[in-house]
């Protein structure tokens, strides 16, 4: 509980300065309590025992006695097993909560702005988006939202695969089927077939394969007609991407597209700069960089970063180094975030190291691989469709909306058809996104329809229902949400205290999630808030309260809870319906 520590630390120092404890020692020892039933903040005294030549239990009891009067009205103090425990005083929680009533940001401060490029989603032209793209897209989107909320200048970059040797066969197949028919007929779920047909012809038809190789040469030399055909593929694919992003409710649009093609003119410059820096070496006809150190193969031999292949073609590393040049020099960014799967960990480590050694990034630049695990089925295997193929993202999202619609129809049959469709999309899409975001991104997670669409547990529907319940309370209340902005919050029960504590700690949860790029930390806090509200709702009469002051106080807690849930879900890219 950061705010409590900040307020208590100087007072504790005043209380114990005479016994030789420094302010630095206090700040280093104070931290969140592991058992929140006993305390919000704990201070272990075991390291002080040697200094004072006393058992930790005696030291903690002495310190607890010294500081108790200094912390009156702020924290309740106790000593147990060598720990000084601090529990927020209900009066302090009340005062802190009341400060949040008129605050639209719920205590979340803005930081000194940095310019941050976030590279995420990254589908491929003329290929469908699959469930593998889900994680990059929703994790990246939530990170963008949190960083923007914290006041940073965020640049979204959707690094689509729109250049390279596969486009030779794709353009030739486009010519064979007719570009007009392709542009007219390609719907949101037709790309897999198109790509498979092109690949099959390339593998089995030598004449077609030779045409494709020749077309690659024309593409790389920027032949006008070849570029025109390439743009047909890109434009149709872009329309498809936008349909998916619209369904998913993410911020990406055409302005954020920065495909591999955007950096193609920088690729020779990467080679030149690496040559000037003395990093580039020749190996079996290819141009490579050997970093040495930990980057070795299984035989202990140096593992190369491929820059230019023997045939003159460039590699992914070259393209990523070109991206760094562009982002550092054209965009003048401070931070570079890459929301890409964990298997690319070594690739990015090596690219960042090359960029640093070559002077493409300076020591004030922060480059971070925001890695994530895989989506698994109930058997712990990579999630596949019934035919054994990767699950199409569009099909998954449609299924989520359909299942949510069935659930909402049972739960609230009185909704109009339009309202049910609108709410079903919020619930279905929110469920899919939250199931992903609520798991530590660095780990795999199991895709489970029943669990993610449940109205119980740590799920989006549970949180969304809590928000809708509060909106329902206000629809029946004699006071509006505007009426409670000046309420005097009175904390009389344990349930009110726990709820206020969650509300007050919201800003810290946002800071922790945004600074570590771990959205699940925010999910955990929103769920804790919603659970605390459920206990409060059961134990504390709200609309039935005979005391107007208590009514207003509890409605104020309801308002703060709803705003905490909706703001938190909003930072995750999830909507909060007012009825369900």
N, C-alpha and C positions, 0 to 999 in steps of 0.2 A: 504494500500500500504506500506508494511513493509520496503522496501528499502528507500522510501522517508522519512518515519519516522526516520529510523536509521541515515540518513544523515542530517536531519533538526534538530533533538532533541538537539545535542550539540551546534549548532549555535543559536537556540532559547534561550538556557540557557545563553549563553554569552551575548545575547542581553537584557535579562530581569533580570539578576542576581542582578543588582543594585536596583531593586524594590522589592526584597525579595521573589521571587519565586524560589523554589529549583528544582534541576534537577529531583528528584524523583516525584515531583508534575507534571512536564512537561511530563515525561514518562507515568505517570498514566492517564493523561488526553488526550494525543494524541491517535487518533484511526481512523479507516476508516470512511469516511464521509457517512452519510445515503443517502444523495442526491448527487450522483456522477456527476450530471450535473453541480453542483456548485463547487465541490471540490473533491480531492482524499483523503485528510486527514482533520479532524476537531478537534478542541480543545475547548470544552465547558468551559466557564469561570464562570459558576454559583456558583461553590464551592469557587471560588476566591473572589466573590463579598463580602462575609462577612468579609474576611481578610482585604480587602482594603476599606471597607465601601463605596463601589460604586455600582451602578447597573451593572449587567452583561454586558449590551450593552456598557457601558463606559469602563469597564475593557477590553473587547475584542477589542474595537477600539484602546485603548492605546497600547495593546500588538501587534496588527497588525501593528501599525505605527512603533514600535520599531524594529520589526524583519524584515521588508520588505527589507531593504538594506542588511542585513546579508544573506538573502536567494536568492539574485539576481542570475539568471542563474540556480537555482535549483527549486524554487517554487514561484508561484505568490500568494500573500497574499490578503485577504479581510476579512471584518468583517460583520456579519449579525446575528441579534437576539441573541446576547451574545455568538456567536461562532467565533473563529478565523478559517478561511478556508484557506487551502493550496492546490493549484492545481499545479501539476507537470509542470515545464517549458518545452516547446517543445524542447529546446536545451538539457535539462537534459535527456528527453526521448530518443532523438536522440543518445546521447552519450552512454546511457545504452543499447540501441538496438544494436549499432555497436559493443559493447563488446561481444554480443552474437553470432555475425556472425561466428567467428571461433570456438565457443564453442559447442561441440557436445551435451553437457548436458543442454544447454540452461539456464545456471545459477543455475541449481539444484545442491546443494552441497551434499556431503556425510556426514553422521553423524558418531559419535563414534559407532562402530559396537556392536550390541547386538546379542546374539544367540536367535532366536525366533522360536518356534514350532507353526505351524499353522495347526490346525485340521479342515479339511473341506471335503466336498462331502459326504463321509460315506454312500454308498449304502449297500444293504444287499445281501449276496450270495444267488443265486437261486431265486432272485426276480428282476424284471425289475426296471430300473431307471425311475422315473416319474417326472412330472414338479416340484414337491416339492424338488427334488434334484438339480434342476437348480440353485436356489438362492444360496445355500451353495457352489456349485461348482464355479460359476462365481464370486461371491463376494470373496470367499477365494482365487481364482486365481488372482484377481486384487490386493488384499492386499499383496499377496506374491510378485507379480511383483513390486509394489511400494516400499515395504520394501527392496527388493534386490537392486533396483535402488538407494535407499538412503544409501546403503552400509552395510546393516545388513546381518548376516549369518542366512539364513532362511531354516528351515527344514520342508518340506511338509509331513504331515502324513494323510493318507487316512484311517480313522478308520472304516473299513468295518465290518459289522455284519457277522461274520463267525464262531460263537461259541454259544452254548447254547441249551436249550431244543428243539427248533423247528427242529434242525438237526437230531433228532431221527426219526421223521416222514419223513423228506426229504431223508435221507439215505435209509430208508426202501422202500420208493416209488421208489428210484433209482434202488434198487435191483429188484423190481417188473417189471419195464419197461426195464431193461437191461442197464448196464453202457455203453456198446459200442454204443448202439443206441442213448443214451442220448448225449454222447460226439460228435457223428457225426451229429446228427440232430438238436441240440439246436442252433438255429440261434439267431439273435440279438433281436428278439421280441417273444420268445417262453416261457420265464420264468414265466409269470403270470399264464399260463395254468398249468404248472408243479406244481407250489406252490398251486394253487386252488385244483388240483386233490389230492395232498398229504393231504391238510387240510380237504377236504371232506371225505376221507377215515378215517382219524384220528377221525373225529367227528361222523361218522356213522358206523364204523366197529370196534367193541371192540377188536377183535383178532389183527387187524392192530395197534390199539392204544397201546395194551400191548407190541407188538413187538417194537413199537417206544420208549416206556418208557425204555424197556430193552436196546435198542440201545443207548439211552442217557447215561446210566450207563457205557456201553462199551466205548463210546466216551470220557467220563470224566476220565475213567481209562486208556485211550490211548491205547486201543486194536489195534494191528497192522492192521488188516484187516478193522476195522472201520475207522481208520485214513486214510487208502488208499482210501476208498470210499468217505470220507469227502474231500480229496484232489481233487477227480474228480469233485465234485461240485464247489470247490474253483477255480480250474484251468479253467473250462469252463466259470464260471462267470467272472473271471479276463479278459479273452479274450473279453467277451462282454463289460465289463467296458471300456477296452482300445479302442474298436471301437467307443463307445460313446464319450470318451474324445478326440479321434482323430477328430471326426466330430465337436465337440465343440471348438477345438483348445485351450485346456488348458494344463498346464505343467505336470499334474499328469501322472506317469507311474508306472511300477511294483515296482520300487525301493522305492516308497512312501507308499506302502501298509503296514499298521500296524493294522491288524484286532484285534478283541477281543481275539482271540486265542493267540496272541503274549504276552498277559499279564496274561494268565491263571495261570502261575506258581507263579505269584506275589500275587494272591488273598489271600492265607493263610497268607502271610507276612503282608498284610493290616490289617487282624484281629489281628495278634500278636502285631503290632505297636500300634494299637488303644487300645489294652488291656494294654500295657506298659504305655501308656500316661494317663490311667485312664478314657478315654472317653467312652469305650464300656460298655453297660449295657444290661441286659437280660430283654426282654419284650415279654410275651406270647410265650416263647420258642425261640424267635428270638434274634439275637445280633444286637443292634441298638445304635445310638448316639443321645442323646437329646441335642440340642443346646440352647434351651430356647429362651429368647428374643422375637424377632418378629416372630419366626417360630412356630406358633401355629395353630391348626385347628379352625374350625368355632365355636367350643365350648370353645375356649380359652385354650385347653389342648396342652401340648408340642407335636410338630410334629416330628416324628422320622426320622432319616436317616438310612434306612435299610442297614445293612452290610452283615448279613448272615441270611437267612430265617430259619424257624423252621425245614425244611427238610434237612438243611445243604447246600442248594444252595446259590449262591451269587447273588447280585443285581447289577443294572447298577451303583449305587454309588460306589460299591466295585471296579468294573472295572475301573471307572474313577479315583479313588484314586490310583489304581495300575498304571494307565497311568502317573499320576503326579510323582509317585516314579521313574518310568522309565525315564521320560523326565528330571527330576531334577538331578537324580543321574547318569544315563548312558549317557545322552546327554549333561548334564551340561548346560541346557538352562537358559536364564534369564527371558524370557517372554513366556507365554503359551496363545495362542489365540484359541478359540473354535467358529467356524463359524456354529452356530446351531440356529434353529428357536426360536422365542420369547417364545413359550410355555414352553421351558426348562429353563426359567430364574431362577425360584426358585430352581430347581435342582442344577444348577451350583453355585448359591450363597451358598447353603448349603454344597456342595462338597468342594468349595474353603475354606469355614470357617472351616470345619473339618480338611482339609489338613493343614491349618495354625495353628490351635490349637494343632494338633498332631506333629507339627514340620516337616511335609513332605515338606513344603515350608517355606522359610525364608522371612524376611521382604523386602529383595531386589528383590524377585521374583514378577513379575506382571502376574496375571492370569485374563484374560478378556473374558467374554462371548460376542462375536460379534453377536448380535441377528439380526434377520430379520423377516419381516412380511410374509403374505401369497400372493399367486397369485390368483386374483379374476377374474371372468367373468364380462360381461357387466351389470349383474344384482346384482353385489356385493357379489356373492356367490363364494365358493371355485371352482376354475377352474376344470371342469370335461369333460370327453369325451361325445359324444352323447349317449352312453350307460350308462352314470352315473358313469363310473369308472374314476380313476385318469388318467390324460392325460399322455401317454407314451412319455418320453423325445425324443426318437428316432423319433417318428411320428411327433412331434412338429418341430424338426430340419429339417426333410425332407420337411415338408410343408413350412417352412421358405425359404429354398433353391429354391423350386419350384416356390413360389410366387415371389421371387427376380428374378428368371430367366425370368418369364413373363414380369416383369417390365423392366429389362435390354434389353430384345429383342425389346421392343417398343421404348426405349429411344435411343439405339444405335444398329440398325440392322446390322451395318457393322462389328461388332465383329465376329471373327472366332468362331467356335463351342467350341474349347478348351478354348479360352479366355473367352467366355461367361460363360462356366461352372465354370471356376476359379473365375471370378468376382462375379457370382451369389452366390457362397458359401461364399465369403467374405461379400457380402451385407446381405444375409439372416441370417447367423450366427451372424454377427455383429449387425444386427437389434434386434435380440432376446436378446443378451447379454446387449446391450446398454439400451434397454427398462427396463431391470432389474436394471442395475447399476446407471442409471440416476435418479432413485427414492431413496429418503432417505430410506436406508435399513431397518430401524426400523418400517417402515410403510408398509401396504399392497399396492399392486398396481394392476391396472386393465390391463389384457392382451387384447390388441387391435391390430389386424393384420394391419388394414389400417393406424393407427397412427404410429406404429413402423416402417413400411416400406415406410413411406412418405418421399419425398425428400424436405419437408419443416418442419420447427420447430426443436425442440430439439430431433433429431433422428440420428442414426448412418448413414443412407444413405445421409442425408444432409451434415454431416461432411465429409464423404468419398467423396462426389461429390465436395466439396470445395477443397479437396486435389487433386483430379483428374483434376479439372479445372486449378489449379496452375501448375501441371505437363504439361498440354496442353499448357499453356502460355510459359513455357520454351522450349517446343518443337518447338515453332514458333519464339522464340527469337534469336537475333544475339549473345546474351550472355548466357553462361551456368551458372548453379548454382555455380560452382567453381569460375567463373569470378567475382561474386558479393561478395565474402567473404571479400574483402577489400574496399567495397563501403562506400562512405560518405553518410549516411542517412540524407536526408533533409526533415524536416517536415514543410509543408506549409499550409496544410488544416486540418480542424477538423477531417476528415475521417482518414488521416494519423496519426494524434495524437491519436485518439481512438484505432487504430490498434496497434500502437507502445506500448500504455499503456497495452493492453492485452498481448502482447508478453513479455514485461518486467515483468509482474505479474505472468507469468506461474510458475516460481519456487515456489512462495508463495502458489499457488494453489496446487501444488504437495505436498508441506510440510503439508498444512492443511488437505488434503485428507489422506495422509499416517499416520499422527500422530493421527487422530481421527478414522481411519479405516472406513471412509465414502467416497466411490468412487464417490458418486453423486456430491461432491464438485468439483472434477476434471472435471466431465462431464459438469457441469454448466460453468466452465471457458473455456473449449474447444468450447462449443457452443457460448459463448460470443465472442471468438476470430473469429470463423467462420462468425458470424453475422457482426462483425466489418469489416472483409475482404469483405463481400458482399457489404457493403456500400462504402468501399474504391474502389472496382472494378468498381462500377457504377459511382462514382464521379471523379476518378483520372485516366486519360488515361495512359496506361502503355506502350504497344508496339507502340502506335501511338504518343508518346511523341517525339517532335523535339529536345529536349534538352538531350544530351547523359548522362549528370550528373543526371538529373531527372529520366531518363530511368533506369539507374543503381541503383539509390536509391530505386525506386519503385519495381524493381525486387528483391532487397535485402529484402524488406518488404515481398514480395511474398515468398521468400525462407524461411524466419523466420516463416511465417505463416504456410507453409506446414510442416515444421519440428515441430512446436508446435502441430499441429493437429496429425501428425503421431506418434510423441513421446507420446502424451497424450493418443491417442487411443491404442497404443502399451502397455502402462501401464495398460490399461483395458482389454488387451487380444484381441483387435480388430485390424484387418488388414486395411491398407489404400491403396486401388488400385490406380494405376497411370492412368487408363482409365476406363470409365464406359459408 
